[in-house]
Amino acid sequence: MKVFIVHAHPEPRSFNGALTARAVEALTREGHEVQVSDLYQMGFNPVSGRQNFTTVKDQDFYRQQAEEIYANENNGYAPDIIAELEKVDWCDAMIFQFPLWWFSMPAILKGWVDRVFAMGRTYGGGRWHDRGVFAGKRGMCSLTIGGPATIYSETGLNGDIRQILFPINHGILSFTGFAVVEPFLVHSPVRISAEDRAAHLNRYEQRVLWIMDAPTIRYPKLDDYDEKFQLKKP
């Protein structure tokens, strides 16, 4: 099994860092292959623009999707984007490791998606969701959350965590073809005991080792929608 971890936390000694370190140790120990893009450590530039490309389609007016398609047709992606695309192509499973910041992923990880998941290369031409470029691969969010599980429940003040993660799980991972594994969540890691943190790490080890068999979120297939992308009536 080949696992690609996109890690987005600025502090190596954080619990996010501990989760990624445990995943790498466990996967390597069991004979699997793993690559990590530690975005902060890499100094990854999250700002999307002309620096994404070595080619130029229109020098007078910047349209990102048009430049992406042109770059795809003319081998015009910048080296840092090519390196990340090769990791996504290589893996069987991809993990986004991040802390929940302002009800979403950190800006550096969103910027990674903005730059790497380029039109013409990772989607487009009818290639989306169950017909997506990355169909057959698995994707998962692993994240820490500052508040307790109760506040992120259906009746909690902050709303259902499943809905908060919907733009990532459905709008990024599923959209590009990944089968979306149920997210791995750790609530309030700074407020729990050392024993509980150890238990979470052990639980995460089992999740990553069996990620190809872990439960997935079941989204409707494209054939379940009509021509206006409304779910067909039963």
N, C-alpha and C positions, 0 to 999 in steps of 0.2 A: 504494500500500500504506500502511496505517495501523498504526503500531507503538506499543504502550504499554509503557513500561519502569517496573517497580516496583523502585526502587533502595533497598537497605538496607545502607548502610555509613556510619559516623559521620565518616569522614575523606575529604574531597573529593579529596585527593592520593593516595589509596590506588590499588592496581591495579584494584579494583572501579570506582573513580571514573574511571580511565583507560579502562576497557572501555565504560562508559556514554557517556563523552564521545566516544569513537571511533564508537560506534554512532550517536549523534545527528548527528555531523558527516557520516558516510557516507550515512546515510539522507536527510538534508536535501540534501546535494550531488546525490544522484541523483533528487531530486524527490519523495521519499516524505514522508509526514507522520509526526511523532513527538511523543508526549507523555511526560513523565517525572514520576513521583511520587517525589521524593527524600524518603523518609519522615523521616529525621533532620532534614533542612533544614526540612521542613514542620512539625516538631514534632508529627507524627501521634500521637494518643493510641491506644496499642495495647490499652488495657484495655476489655474488652467489658462492657456493663451497660446500665442504663436511659438512659445518655447516648447510646446508639445511636438513640434514638427521640424523636419529639415527641409520640407518642401513648402511651397506657397502656391495656392490656387488663385487667390484674389488678394493682391497686396493693398488694395484700396479699401476693402470692407471685409471685416473678419466675421465669418460665419463658422462656428466651431464644427458643426456636423459636416458641412461641405468640405472643410479642411481635413477632417478625419477620413472621409470617404476618399478624398484625393490622395492623402498620405497612404492609405491602405492599398490603393491602386499603384502607387509609385514608390513603395518602400521608403516612406518619408516620416516615420515616427522617430522621435528623439531617442537616444540610447537608453535613458532611464525608463522610458515607457516600454521599449522593447524588452528590457530585462524583466519587468514585472509581467508583461504579457506571456513571456516564455514560462514563468513560474505557474501562472494560471493554467496554461496549456498542459504543463507537465503533470499537475497534481490530479489525484483521484478525489480528494476532498480539500476544501479551502475553509479556513477558520478566520473570522474577524474577531480579534481579541481587543477589547476596549472597555473603558469605564463609561457609564451612561452620563453624559454631560448635557445639561439643558434638554433633556428628553430626546437625545439623539446621540450619534457617534461624534467623537472629537473632529474638529475641522480638518486635521491632517489626514484622517481616514476618509472623510467625505471627499477631500481633494484628490486623494489617491483614486477613488472611484471615478471622479469627474475626468481625470486625465487618462486613466488606464482603460476604462470600459468605453472604448471609442466606437462610434457608429461605423458600420461597414466591417469592423473587426470583431466586435463582441455582440453585436445585434444589428438588425436591419434586414431588409429584403424578406420579410415574413419569418425571420428567425427570432422567435421570442417565446417565453414561457416553455411549455412542454415541447416546442419545436426549436428551442433556443440553441445557440452555439455550444453551450456547455452542458447540454443534455447528457446524462450518464454520470455526471459528477455530483458530488454532494457539497453543500455549503452550510455553514453554521455560525451563528453569533455566540460568542462566549463573553460575558460581560459582568462587571461588578456594578452594583446599584447602591447609592448612598442610603436610601430609605428602606424600611422594612417591607416585607412582602404584602402586608395588609394595606399599605397606602397605594400599592400598585395592583390592587385587585379590581374586579368589576365594580365594586361599591366603594372603592378607596378614593381618597381625595385626588390623587394624581392620575387616576384612570387605569384601565387594564393594560398591563405590560405588553400583552399580545398586540393591542392596537398601537401602542407606542412604537413597537418594533416592526409593524406592518410595512412602513415605507422601505425598510431595509430588507426584510425577509421576502416580501412580495415584489417591491418595486425595483430592487437591485438583484438579489440572488435568483429568485424565481424568474424574473423578467429575462435574465440572460441564460436560463435553462437549467440552473442548479436545482436538484431536489433539496428542499430546505429542511434540515434537521431541526428538531425542537431546540430552542436556545438553552444554553447552559447559564444559569443565573446564580450569582452569589450576592445576597443582600447584606448591606452594612458590614463589610469585612473588618472595618476598623473598630467595630463595637462588639465583636464576638470573641469568644475565648480561643486560645491557642489550639485547644482540642477540636473546636468546631472548624477552625481554619484547616487543620490537618485532615478532618473528615471531608471537607470540600475538595481538597487536593486529591484525596484518594478517589472520590467520586468522579472528579474530572479525568483522572488517569483512565478509569474504566470507560468513560464516555469517548475519549479520543481513540483508545485502542479498538473500540467497537463502533466507530462512527459510521462505518458502511452498513451496519445493521441497526442503528439507532432509529427510534420513531421519527417520522417526518410529518411536516404540516401538509395536510391534503388540500391543495387548491384545485378548483375546477380546471379542466382542460379547455383548450381553445375551442374544441368541437362542441363544448357545452354552451357556447355563446352563439347568438344570432349575428346577422350582418352588422348590427349596430352595437355589438359587444355587450348585449344584455343577456343574462342567463335565460336559456330557453325554458319554456314552461314544461313541467313534467308531462 
